[in-house]
């Protein structure tokens, strides 16, 4: 199942770019992703499957944030990440499967 990555999302990849940054912004997506390194600005195209396998964490997702603050959104969402030895867990509750901002 493909990940719900959107254009504009900032992703942390498992391996660092030669400039040292692990953060990439999604510029285009389809069968291939166009990503921009947020450390040096280098842009790359990579197959979707390879990009999804390389993702360690979502840093920022405009579309997911918009869904969370939408008053009509009443779905359940849970997210967990571990960074610098600390675990962060987020949970949003409501009526499951009753509304999706994605259509």
C-alpha positions in Angstrom: 0.0 0.0 0.0 1.5 3.4 -1.0 2.3 5.9 1.7 0.0 9.0 1.9 2.8 11.4 0.9 1.7 14.7 -0.7 3.4 17.5 -2.7 4.9 19.9 -0.1 5.5 17.3 2.6 8.9 17.4 4.2 10.4 14.0 4.8 13.3 12.7 6.9 15.1 10.0 4.9 17.1 7.1 6.5 20.4 8.1 5.0 21.9 11.6 4.8 22.6 13.4 1.5 26.4 14.1 1.0 25.7 17.6 2.3 24.7 16.1 5.6 21.0 16.8 5.5 18.3 14.1 5.9 15.4 16.4 5.2 13.8 16.5 1.7 10.8 18.4 0.4 8.4 16.6 -2.1 8.1 18.8 -5.2 6.3 16.3 -7.5 4.9 12.8 -7.3 3.5 10.1 -9.4 5.3 7.0 -10.5 8.5 9.0 -9.6 9.1 11.5 -6.9 10.9 14.8 -7.4 12.6 15.7 -4.1 14.6 18.7 -3.0 17.3 18.5 -0.4 16.6 21.1 2.2 20.3 21.3 3.1 21.8 22.2 -0.3 18.9 22.6 -2.7 19.9 19.6 -4.9 16.9 18.1 -6.7 16.5 14.4 -7.6 14.0 12.2 -9.3 13.5 8.7 -7.9 11.0 5.9 -8.3 8.1 6.0 -5.9 8.9 2.6 -4.4 12.5 3.6 -3.7 11.5 6.9 -2.2 8.9 5.3 0.1 11.4 2.7 1.3 13.9 5.5 2.1 11.4 7.5 4.3 12.2 7.4 8.1 9.8 10.1 9.2 7.4 12.8 8.1 8.8 16.2 9.4 5.9 18.3 8.1 2.8 17.6 6.1 0.6 20.5 5.1 -2.3 18.3 4.0 -2.3 16.2 7.2 -2.2 19.3 9.3 -5.1 20.8 7.4 -7.1 17.7 7.9 -6.4 17.7 11.7 -7.6 21.3 12.1 -10.6 21.0 9.8 -13.8 21.2 12.0 -15.6 18.7 9.7 -12.8 16.1 10.1 -13.8 13.5 12.6 -11.4 10.6 11.9 -9.0 8.8 14.1 -5.3 9.2 13.5 -2.3 7.9 15.4 1.4 8.8 14.8 4.5 7.6 16.6 8.1 8.7 15.9 11.4 8.2 17.7 14.0 10.9 17.4 17.1 11.4 19.5 16.1 8.5 21.7 12.7 10.0 22.6 9.4 8.6 21.5 6.6 11.0 20.5 3.0 9.7 20.1 0.1 11.7 18.8 -3.6 10.6 18.8 -6.6 12.3 17.2 -10.0 10.8 17.8 -13.5 11.0 16.4 -15.9 8.9 14.4 -13.9 6.5 12.1 -14.3 6.6 8.4 -17.0 9.3 8.5 -15.1 12.0 6.7 -11.9 12.2 4.7 -10.4 15.5 3.5 -8.8 13.6 0.7 -12.1 12.6 -1.0 
